[in-house]
Every structure is written in structure tokens, then in C-alpha cells.
Amino acid sequence: MNLTMFFGKIKTIGGIMMNNTHFIIERIEDKNAFIKLCYLEKSFYLEKQEEEWIPMSRLLVDSDEKQLIYIVEVGQEWKYIRFPLSVWKSLDEVIAKEQDLFLVLSLTEEGEVHKSIPLKDFSQEGRELIRNMLNNMNYGEGMSSIIEEEFSETIK
């Protein structure tokens, strides 16, 4: 799925009903040796984000879609930040090096970061989730081997 957000898809992941707004991470870039920034699709930044985004320190996996999901609270609802397989190698570095990961919420007219929030406990939650998924067939056929390949630095 190549959309920033989608509505109406209801499924259960990790015991949580997933019927709120979802956002897909497009890319992850280094800010410095200790921080990485994750960006949503450009269309997200066309709308001003007025409400406060609160990181929930919760990381889940959608093994059907091969995506990790970080939960943030915005107003009275949860928003799901989805990390597709295409950015997992960058997440491997974040987790293995215990770097901070920030979600970019707004950009200046020049395209520079204006506002971002830390995705609290991402490295710790990611490490625990990856360890749980290794050699665990409950996440679906082949998922363990994908985890071994994509998160090789974290597993060392």
C-alpha cells in the first residue's frame, strides 16, 4: 500500500483494534550520530498539525503487511505510525545503536524540519519485539527469517 493514511480498515494487531488513522513512513534519515528523523509522505506536510502528538511507547507488528507500528495519541484517538519493510534496515541501526528516533510533524517552506517528536522507547520496544519474533511461528510463515535478515545488527 503506497498511501500515507487510510481509513476504515479494521483488524486486530497485538490485541488492539486497528480502526484509527494510519500513517506510512516514507524514509528515515540521519540527523547526526545519535538521532534519526523519520518522514511521512510529502502530502502529510501540506496540512498543519495543530493538535499535540503524544508518543505512547508502544511498538507492534503487522506481520501480514510486514510493518512495525508505533502508536501516538492525538486528541482523543490513537494514530498508527507504520514502518514498512523498506525502512527496516534503518530501524535496525536505530535499535542496535540505541539511537533516538524522531517523527517529523512539520517542515518549513524550505523543507527543513520545523517540528518533530521523539518516538519514546523505540529502541527498547524494538529490541524486545525482535527478540520475541525470532524463531516464533506465531508471526506467520517466513517472518522469523525476514527479522533475522533485516535486523542483523540488533540480533548480534
Secondary structure by P-SEA (a helix, b strand, c coil): ccccccccccccccccccccbbbbbcccccccccbbbbbcccccccccccbbbbbccbbbbcccccbbbbbbbcccbbbbbcccccaaaaaaaaaaabbbbbbbccccccccccbbbbccaaaaaaaaaaaaaccccccccaaaaaaaaaaccccc
